[in-house]
Amino acid sequence: MARKPSCLAAVAFAGLCAWLILTSGSIPSYADTAPVKPAPDLAAGKEAFAANCTRCHGETGTGNGPDAAQMDPKPRNIAEGVFKFRTTASGTVPTDQDLFNTITNGLPGSRMPEFQRLPEETRWQLVYFVKSLAPVFLEENSKPEVVNFGNDPGPEKAGIAKGKESYTQLGCASCHGNAGRGDGPSAATLVDNWGNSIRPANLTQGWNYRGGSSPKEIVTRIMTGIDGTPMPSYADAISSKEDAWALAYYVNSLQKAPLWNRTIEAKRSQRLPETAQDPVWSQVSRTDLQMSNQLYKEGQIEPVRVNAVSVQAMYNEEAVIFRLQWDDPDESRQTPPDALGIILMPNRAMKWTVGSLRSWPASQDAPSLDVSYWSAGKNGASEAVVQGTADLETGKTQGETLTAEASYADGQWTLLLKRPLQSSLKDRVALDSREATLIGLTVWDGGNQEQGRRRSNSNWVNFILK
């Protein structure tokens, strides 16, 4: 089990240890596979920490910096000595290289950035200073226990089918879901060591893995666990290192490579597909849009569970049809329901008086936007020109009915939404193949209990009738 000293004791002891180390000029430095490292200079490390880390982690590393209250997940309380991403056995301290890797690469999906911009020597001094803030590094027998992961068999010999069997036998689906999208039956009940609700990783989003998404990095998580979270070490549960690698390669195979783009191109076709499963969609380009949180007056940075939407589009002389897919760990058809809006910006509003969708509508005089809105509550869609989405959400503004078909399976929504090119709707956006139109997406996650976390938004991108 990971050691968890009390916060006050940790702070006091950390301060004493830091003073002793600064006056003695020495600090434990564990041998690992790192290249030659500079000698510890805690004065330099303290200066780098003050410049780059204290706004989140606080001056003494207790996670109480001035920006900490606005963040979820919260910054790590370094003084507690609980480190998630390690190559060492569960409950033991990380190696210097482990800390260096976290500082260098950051943690996607959190507010911990990567610090590759800092000189390598500065990052090593940060490692030494971080260790001075955590008393656990000076405890007797605190040497890291590096796990033997065996040899990487490579993709040809890994045995992905065997890995899939292990995924089922070890109960991975109970948290991560059958398809790995974080929608397992236990997912909503999980909490971390500090009592905070925590969601299992969406294994299909390799770009969002904390600690890396390669088979080598995945097998590390399998064998060491993630201390402080419900993710245990499977070092004793898995039958062999070969099986661990097979599971790692299977998890790696679940990842869907993102196609980030600033343009959505609608393909012209005489016949528009009537279902989302029509084979013609395999011939249509896909654009993935990252979704970010909604802004609120309190300045709270609210995390969202819907963080990406895949978009495809086709059109003919009469209509444009969109195929949209997004991961959502639960299906919500009751109030508040899951919903999605396709938002088009009129040319007259392109002086950026609208601003970001994260803050729209920013003011009462914000220009109206053309919104095609689908709700799982009614399993239907409508189009309206509105100044904000509130009336659409409450059903006060019905607009013109659109054709829509939606399905939910294994933690993913698939929506087919058809919009006519011509309409009598006042002030609607007229799509024209001669010019691009600004388009954005908004998603409402009805199953998210925190109201401020339900809405996520894309950036504005170009929409082109190709």
N, C-alpha and C positions, 0 to 999 in steps of 0.2 A: 504494500500500500504506500502511496506517496506521503511524504512527511508534510504536515501542515501546522507549523508553529502558530501561536496566536499572533494577531496583527501587531499589537503593542510590543510584545516580546520581540518579534521579528525586527520591528523598526529600531528598538533600543539596541538590540544585539548587532544589527546591521551597521548602525552608527558607530558603535564601539569597534567592530571589526574593520570598518573603513578607516577609522582613525589609526588603528594599529598598523594596518597595511600601508597607509600613506606614510607613516613614520618609519616603517621598517623597509619599505621598498620591495617587498616580496609578496607573492600570491601563488597559490597552487596552480600549476599549469599542467593539465593532463595530456599525456602522449596519445596521439591518434594519427590518422593518416594525413594530417594537414602538412602543407609545405612549411619551410622554415618560418617561424613566427618572430616578430620583434619582441624584445624584452618588455615586460610590463612597465608602463609609465602612467600611474593612476591619475596624476595631475592632468595629463593630456586626455585620458579617458573621461575624467570628470568634466572637463571643458567641452568635449564632444557630446557628452550626455546632456549637459545643460543646453547646448545649442540645438539639439535634434530630438531629444526624448522627453524632457521634463513637462512639456505642455500636456502630455498624456499620462506618463508614468509618475510624474511628481519628482521633486528633488531627491527624495530618499527611495524612490522606486516602489512606493506603495500603491501606485495606480490611482493617485488622487490629484493629478494635474488639473489645471484650470479647464481643459477641454474634455476631461474624462466624463463629466456628467452628461454630455451630449452624445455619448457613444454607446453603441450596442453592436457587438459585444464590448464589454468594458476592457480598458487596458489592463495588462497583466500586473498583478501585485508581485513584483520581482522578489520582494523580501520574504514572501511565503516559501519560496523555493520549489514551487510546482511548475515544471516545464513540460509543455505538451509535445514538442517535436524534437525527438531524440533518436539516436541509434543505440541507446542503452536500455537495459531492462526496466520494466515498469517500477516506479518508486525510487529509482536511482538518479543521480544528477546527470545532466548531459555532458558531452565532451565539449572542449573548446570549439572544435569544428562545428558541432551542432549549433551552438550559439552564433558562431560566425555566419553559418548558412542562413539562419533566420534573419539576422540583421541585414545580410546582403540581399536576400531574395524577397523579404517581406512575407506577409500572409494574405493571399488573395481572399476576398470575401470579408475582410475586416478592415479596420482603419490603420493597421500596421503596414507602412509602405516599405518598399525596397530601398536600400541605401547604397546601391552600386555607384552612385555619384560620388560617394565619399572615398578618399584614398584607402587602399587596402590596409595600410598601417593604422589609420584612424579607426577602421572597423575592428581591428584586433584590440586596440586600446579600449574600445567600447565593450568588447567581450570581457576583458579583465575588470573593467569598472562594474559591469553588471554583476559579475561574480562577487565583487566586494560588497554589494548590497544585499546578498542572500547568505545568511549565516550557514545554511546547509552545506555550502562548499568548504567550510572550515571545520565541520563536524568530523569526529573520528570515524574512520572507515567510510568516508564519503566519496571514495574513488569511483568513477563511473564504471558500470559493468556493461561493456560493449557486447551486443548480441552477435552471435555467429549466424549469418543469414545464408550460409552455403553459397554455392556457385549459381550464377544466372544461367539457366539452360538455353536462353534465347527463345524467340517466338516459335520456332519450328519444333522444338522438343518440350516446350512448356506443358502441353496438354491442357488446352483451354476447356475441353469437355470435362476433364477431371476437376478443373477449377470450378466449373459450374456446379458439379456435384457437391464440392466442399462448401460452396456458397449456400446451398440448401441445407446441408447437414449441420453446418455451424450456426444456422439461424440468422444469417446476415439479412435475409429478406424481412425479418420481423421489424427491423429498423429502417433499412435502406429500400425495402420494397422489392417486388419480383423483378422489375426492370431496372432497379437501382436508382429510382428518382426520389428517394427519401420519403416515400409514402407508405411505409410499413405500418402494421397495426399498432406497434409500440411507439411510433415516431412522435405522436403528440404528447406523450406522457414523460418524455425524457427531461432530466434536469442535470446541471453540472454540479461540481462540488460546492459551489457557492449558492445553490438554490435557484439559479437562473434557468429558465426554459431554454432548451437547446435542441436544434433540429439536426438529424443525421445528414451527412453529406449527400448531395445529389451526385451519384457516381457517374452519370452521363456527362457532367460538366467538368471535363478535365481542366479547362482553363480557370476554374474556380477552386481547385484543390488547394488547401493549405498544406504546405510541406512537400508539394510536388506530385505530379501525376504519372511519372514513368513507372514501369514495373518494379524497378529497384526501390523507388521511393514508396510505392504502395506496399511492397513486402515489408518494408521497415515499419509502417504503421500496423500491419497485421501482427508482427512479431513483438513490437514494443508497446502497442496500445497508445492511447493519447491521455496521459495523466490529467486528472481534473475533469474528465468527461466520462460519459457512459461507454465510450469505446475502449474495451479491455484489450490486454495482450492475449494473443492466441498461441503463444509459444508453447504452452503446456497442452492446449486443446487440439492442436493440429498434429497429425500423425508423423509428418516428416517435413524437412525443409523443401523437398521436391514438391510436396503438396502445397506448401506456402507459396512457392513461386507459381504453381499452376493457378492458384486462386488470384494471385496478383495479376497475372496475364489475363485472366478472365475479367477481372474488374477493369483493367486497362481497355479491354475490347468493348466495354459498354460505353466508352466515351464517344461523343459525337463532336467532330471537329467543327468549330464555329466558322461561319462565313460572314464576318463583320463587313459592312459596306455602308457607304453614304448615299447609295442610290438603290431604289426598288424599281426594277424594270418589268412592266407588264408585257407579256408576249401576245402578239396579235394572232387570232385564230378564228376561222369561220364558225367553228363549233366550240362552245364553252362547256366544260365538264359539269355534270350534274351531281357528282359525288366527290368527296375528298380522296376516295380510293381510286379514282380513275387513273389508269396508267399514264395518261398524258402529262400528269404533274411531274413525272420523272424527267421530262424534257424541258421543264421550266426552271429558270435560274431562281436561286433562293438567297434571300438576304436576312441575316440575323441582326436584330437590334437589341442592344443592352438596355435594360430598364433600371431606373434609379428611383430613389425615394421621393416622396412628396415633401415640400418645404412647409414648415409651420412657424408661427410667430415666435414660439418659445425657443427656436433654434435647435430643437432636438433633432438629431440625425437618426431617423427611423429606419431600421433594416427592413428589407422586403424579401418575400419568399419567391415572388415571380420576378426573376432578374434577366430574362431574355425571351424574345418572341421571334419565331421564324416566319417569314412572309414570302409568299409567292403570289403572282397575279397574272391574269390573262384578260384579254378584252376582244370585243368585236365592235361592229358599228352601233350596237345597241346598249351594251353594258360592259362593266368591268367586274371580274369576280376575284375575290381574295381567298387564299388558303392560308390560315394562320395556325400555328402550333405553339403552345407554351406549357411548361411544366408547372404544376400546382399540386402540392402534396395531399390536398383533399378536394373533393367535389362538393361544391356548395350551391344548392338550388333554392334553399330557403333564404329568408331575409337575415342578413344581407347576402345577396347572391354573387357568384362570380360573374364578371362582366368584362367587356372589352369595347373600346372606342377607337375607330379609325378617324383621325382628325385631319382635315385639309384646311390650309390657310389661304384665304382669298388674296389675290395679287395686291389689292388695295391695303392689306394689312402687313405687307412685307417690309415696312420700315422698322420692324422689330418692336412695335408698340405692344405686341403680344408677349414677347419675351419667351422664357423657357416654359415648357409644359409643366415643369415641376411647380411653378408658382402661378400658373394660369387658373382663374383670372386674377391678375395682380391688382386690378382696380375696377371700379364700377364702370368706367368708360372704356374698358378693354374692348377691342373689336370682336364681333361675333365670328365664330368659326363653324365650319361645316363638319358635323359629327355623325358618323354612322355607328350606332350604338347597339350592341347585342348584350342581352342579359340571360343568364342561365335560369333565372326565376321564371321568366315567361317563355324561355327557349325561342325567342324571336328577336327581330332587329327592326330598327327604324332609323330614319335620317332626319336630322333637324339642324337648323342654324341657330346656335345659342351662344350666349356670352360666358357660360359656365356649364359644367356638367351636372350640377345639383338637381336641376329640374328633370334631367333625363333619368337620374338615379331614382328619384321619387316617383317617376311616372307622370309628373305634371305636364311634361312636354312629350307628346307621342310622336309627332312628326309623320313622315310618310313611311309606310311599311316597306321593308326590304325582305328579300328572300334569304333565309339563313338556315344552315344545318350544322349542328354541333354534336360531338360525342366526347366521352371521357373514358379513358382506359389507362391503367397502370401509371397513374400520376400525371397524365398529360391530356390537355384539351386539344381537340382539333376542330376548327371552325371554318366553314365555308360561307362567305358572305358576298352577296351579289348586289351591285349598285348600278342603276341605269345611268347612261351618259346624259340623258335629257330628263328634265323634271320641271314641274311648275313651281317647285319650292323656291320661295323668294330668297335672293342673296346666296343661293347654293354655289359651290365652286363648279365651274364648267371645265371638265377635263379636255385637254387639247393635245394632240400628238405633236404639235409644233413647238411646245414649250414644257418645261418641267414645272411641277407643282410641289410645294412644300407639304410634307405629310409627317404625321407623328402618331404614336400609339399610346393609349392609356389602358392599363389593366387594373381591375378591382379584384382583390383576393378576398372573397367573402368569408373564407374560413379563418382568416387572421383575426384573432380576438382583439388586437389593439387597433382602434379605428384609424390612427395615424399611419398604420403600416399597410392598410389595405390597398392604397392606390400607388401604382408605380408607373413611370413615364419614360418614353424614349426621348432622344433628341429629335430635332427636326432633320429630315433627310429629303432628298429629291425623289419624286415619283414621276416616272416617264412611261408614256405609252410608246413602246418601242416600235 
